[in-house]
């Protein structure tokens, strides 16, 4: 803080009239939580030392320290303490005059806070607090002053009290923070079990559909019959309340029947996702020691070795159905018996099983039903893995109210477009999503709007919600159809803790950290490290008490004792001996009672809804023999794309391969815990005090294999470009693995969408996982559609129903239109793109004679265009010689009575200009091949212009042209020479319309060649756009992107 000094210690200023005040900056050391008396000694020593230099002008100090400047605050300090050490009293000014000091408010605060205080003549301290009204309201400033007075009073009475224990809040503030802020309902329903509640709903709605999956469904009567028979089988094998039953089943009707059966038997279910690594499943089986494992034949073979009794759902066929009474079970079922055990990440590398009771689950529904009014008309989705606790809310929210749960197939859950269709087809009313999944769903909804959704609620949970990303959704949907609800939650307190209903205004004005108010039968305390409530607006750690707190961690009493601690405030709510859960999350309570969440206070993080202990991942990587040191962090190098990155230091004499380390991690950890990338470092960067310097950890590089082969086809090159675009990388190689480059399942969804936009081919997420490289995906796409990349008509982006008119791109003299692939990324996704390529190269035309006139060539191309677009208006584009051919095609189409609305010519000039040039030879044909790849003769260095050397350059530069066979290169040479000859003999006809021209302005060879050269052959305008590149570079990424933007704008104008 800052404090003023009079500046009159020097005798020379003592008698002068003037202003000599200076400001001294003080820092108070409260480390070690000293007693108040010891703190006074520290402050006295610091202050006296500072007064030794109080003549140093404050401006000089600011100049020397040079802190970051801001117009919003004063440099170095924002709080001023003006201490008057001598009490102000009247001063005599002669026999008839007396002067006294009085504060005259200026109406302007010089600092955020200024405490002006001093000693009173009769003892004590008094003063006033000045505050900035744009930062504080009067109530807040008054509260600060009251708390200071309270703290100082307590310190004066007991000066040896550590400063951290001095009271800040008054009794009324404590009551507001603990009791009033929680608004706990006095209505406490009778605890019930899942079986009791379910049986009531099933009796009421026997003929309603209870569950559906992939076209199959079961009514409540059918589901109850299956589950009750299986529950009786379990009871016959002495499995019931207090037992644990593991379930490993795919998403199916049997999964729901199996989960329900375990609950009806009274046992707790242990969900085991078959997609988890075998080592993790083996650990869960060893740690939980379930009494049996329910699975099916197909899944059983994928599970780790074990000696548990296996049970299949079909085995129960011989057992009677009907509701189980308490006498039918191994012992009576209590609401306090475990309902399920879900494993979460553990900091020591050992996951921990959270034991949640029957009552924990049933009260979750009754405590929230006043908000949602769930009922039998609701349709829910079981979207999440049943090993993720969000599934508890999804499953029982449907079954306990007579609603229907739609089990979402795994691949559908990873394909937003398919999932959007499912929501509409199944008339889903309650959707539960992690924000990451919803952002993908919203993007799918934006790309294909108009689905007739029946949603009443979309409930967010699992990770922090970015409210700013909801604006796009609200542009297409009413704010109450569906209502979006943000619910913060913790596995240890049964799925959900808080509730915040959103609307357009709330989403636009609230901060992303807002999580709302607590569920009525839960209490959220925001406490300091001494378990004392912090004032409103102050960040502390969240503790959760009440009816949702789980029993603890299975078989881990030490860990349970550390996280499930005694509730010191239970007496305020009529309880005793109850516990609260220490969340490790940081939050603050606003004055209006709402909670704001600020992330973890420990090393846990949340990625795509999963709570993850970074320490567990580090322990797995550290176990690799080639790793000496390791750190795992969450990076967000692209907005909204949070990913795990591992950093390893090699063990002496080793050279670990990042891909192998990821495979090592994937063999032990679930996919959501496997780092997207692993970076090898010589050493981990440390801060000055020896801690890991997370800010100094480098972003993952671009692990493109330098020795990998070049793309062999234009589609491989396009796929490499799409990989790089989706991953935010400069480039990607044809053999690079999408997931090794940092991809994950949500980015895989984006990749599939981009591939569909580029090629018009539906790609499932499963295909991306099975074929994760551009080369493998190229082969996978061939299964969907065979096409020759050398055929005359090359679909760069095929037309789909509802698309706009295509753009047809004509090859340059070299014969191939692969050079236009860059348009795919930059022209709108609903504009199809076709390339026209020379005859005589592809398999279909290899044996056909080359055309003898340009008129013949143009007529052939016009007919091929009409194969994919029978009627106009047509849009043509051509670069170099392709521009001349495009002009000729336009004339042919117009003469046949068709409309040509776009003719774009890229740095091409009329045919007569060719007649004065030397007749080209084989060397020039090879040079044209370099030009098509975007290179010039200088790229050869000192080497001769031969076929082998040209191919070497193309291979070195990663061009897909390098993969062409010698025979194809020879054929392209013949095409070049023939096309040149055709152009020389061609007499232009007049094109009736406007031309969109693009002129290369770098390294121009002939300044007489201008766009106006086309004037005799164009009846309309010639609109020129200069492009700052050379002729040969027109289709390189930056120029083609610029050209595409201009073309896109022209297309929009044409369609108005």
Secondary structure as GFF3:
##gff-version 3
##sequence-region A 1 1056
A	DSSP	beta_strand	2	5	.	.	.	ID=ss1
A	DSSP	alpha_helix	11	14	.	.	.	ID=ss2
A	DSSP	beta_strand	22	25	.	.	.	ID=ss3
A	DSSP	alpha_helix	36	51	.	.	.	ID=ss4
A	DSSP	alpha_helix	58	65	.	.	.	ID=ss5
A	DSSP	beta_strand	79	84	.	.	.	ID=ss6
A	DSSP	beta_strand	91	92	.	.	.	ID=ss7
A	DSSP	beta_strand	98	99	.	.	.	ID=ss8
A	DSSP	beta_strand	113	119	.	.	.	ID=ss9
A	DSSP	beta_strand	125	131	.	.	.	ID=ss10
A	DSSP	alpha_helix	138	157	.	.	.	ID=ss11
A	DSSP	three_ten_helix	163	165	.	.	.	ID=ss12
A	DSSP	alpha_helix	171	175	.	.	.	ID=ss13
A	DSSP	pi_helix	176	180	.	.	.	ID=ss14
A	DSSP	alpha_helix	194	204	.	.	.	ID=ss15
A	DSSP	beta_strand	209	213	.	.	.	ID=ss16
A	DSSP	beta_strand	216	219	.	.	.	ID=ss17
A	DSSP	alpha_helix	220	236	.	.	.	ID=ss18
A	DSSP	beta_strand	244	248	.	.	.	ID=ss19
A	DSSP	alpha_helix	253	265	.	.	.	ID=ss20
A	DSSP	beta_strand	268	271	.	.	.	ID=ss21
A	DSSP	alpha_helix	278	288	.	.	.	ID=ss22
A	DSSP	beta_strand	292	295	.	.	.	ID=ss23
A	DSSP	alpha_helix	297	300	.	.	.	ID=ss24
A	DSSP	beta_strand	310	311	.	.	.	ID=ss25
A	DSSP	three_ten_helix	313	318	.	.	.	ID=ss26
A	DSSP	three_ten_helix	326	328	.	.	.	ID=ss27
A	DSSP	beta_strand	338	344	.	.	.	ID=ss28
A	DSSP	beta_strand	352	357	.	.	.	ID=ss29
A	DSSP	alpha_helix	358	372	.	.	.	ID=ss30
A	DSSP	beta_strand	379	382	.	.	.	ID=ss31
A	DSSP	alpha_helix	390	399	.	.	.	ID=ss32
A	DSSP	beta_strand	404	407	.	.	.	ID=ss33
A	DSSP	alpha_helix	410	413	.	.	.	ID=ss34
A	DSSP	alpha_helix	416	425	.	.	.	ID=ss35
A	DSSP	beta_strand	430	433	.	.	.	ID=ss36
A	DSSP	alpha_helix	435	447	.	.	.	ID=ss37
A	DSSP	beta_strand	457	460	.	.	.	ID=ss38
A	DSSP	three_ten_helix	467	470	.	.	.	ID=ss39
A	DSSP	alpha_helix	471	474	.	.	.	ID=ss40
A	DSSP	beta_strand	483	486	.	.	.	ID=ss41
A	DSSP	three_ten_helix	491	493	.	.	.	ID=ss42
A	DSSP	beta_strand	498	502	.	.	.	ID=ss43
A	DSSP	alpha_helix	504	509	.	.	.	ID=ss44
A	DSSP	beta_strand	514	518	.	.	.	ID=ss45
A	DSSP	beta_strand	522	527	.	.	.	ID=ss46
A	DSSP	beta_strand	540	546	.	.	.	ID=ss47
A	DSSP	beta_strand	552	553	.	.	.	ID=ss48
A	DSSP	alpha_helix	557	563	.	.	.	ID=ss49
A	DSSP	beta_strand	564	566	.	.	.	ID=ss50
A	DSSP	three_ten_helix	570	573	.	.	.	ID=ss51
A	DSSP	beta_strand	579	589	.	.	.	ID=ss52
A	DSSP	beta_strand	595	600	.	.	.	ID=ss53
A	DSSP	beta_strand	604	607	.	.	.	ID=ss54
A	DSSP	beta_strand	610	613	.	.	.	ID=ss55
A	DSSP	alpha_helix	614	622	.	.	.	ID=ss56
A	DSSP	beta_strand	627	638	.	.	.	ID=ss57
A	DSSP	beta_strand	641	650	.	.	.	ID=ss58
A	DSSP	alpha_helix	658	666	.	.	.	ID=ss59
A	DSSP	three_ten_helix	671	673	.	.	.	ID=ss60
A	DSSP	beta_strand	677	681	.	.	.	ID=ss61
A	DSSP	three_ten_helix	694	696	.	.	.	ID=ss62
A	DSSP	alpha_helix	714	727	.	.	.	ID=ss63
A	DSSP	alpha_helix	745	759	.	.	.	ID=ss64
A	DSSP	alpha_helix	765	770	.	.	.	ID=ss65
A	DSSP	alpha_helix	774	784	.	.	.	ID=ss66
A	DSSP	beta_strand	793	797	.	.	.	ID=ss67
A	DSSP	beta_strand	804	810	.	.	.	ID=ss68
A	DSSP	three_ten_helix	818	821	.	.	.	ID=ss69
A	DSSP	alpha_helix	822	826	.	.	.	ID=ss70
A	DSSP	beta_strand	831	836	.	.	.	ID=ss71
A	DSSP	three_ten_helix	843	845	.	.	.	ID=ss72
A	DSSP	alpha_helix	854	868	.	.	.	ID=ss73
A	DSSP	beta_strand	874	879	.	.	.	ID=ss74
A	DSSP	alpha_helix	881	895	.	.	.	ID=ss75
A	DSSP	beta_strand	900	906	.	.	.	ID=ss76
A	DSSP	three_ten_helix	911	914	.	.	.	ID=ss77
A	DSSP	alpha_helix	922	932	.	.	.	ID=ss78
A	DSSP	three_ten_helix	937	940	.	.	.	ID=ss79
A	DSSP	alpha_helix	947	956	.	.	.	ID=ss80
A	DSSP	three_ten_helix	960	963	.	.	.	ID=ss81
A	DSSP	alpha_helix	966	984	.	.	.	ID=ss82
A	DSSP	beta_strand	995	1000	.	.	.	ID=ss83
A	DSSP	three_ten_helix	1011	1017	.	.	.	ID=ss84
A	DSSP	beta_strand	1022	1027	.	.	.	ID=ss85
A	DSSP	three_ten_helix	1031	1033	.	.	.	ID=ss86
A	DSSP	alpha_helix	1037	1055	.	.	.	ID=ss87
###
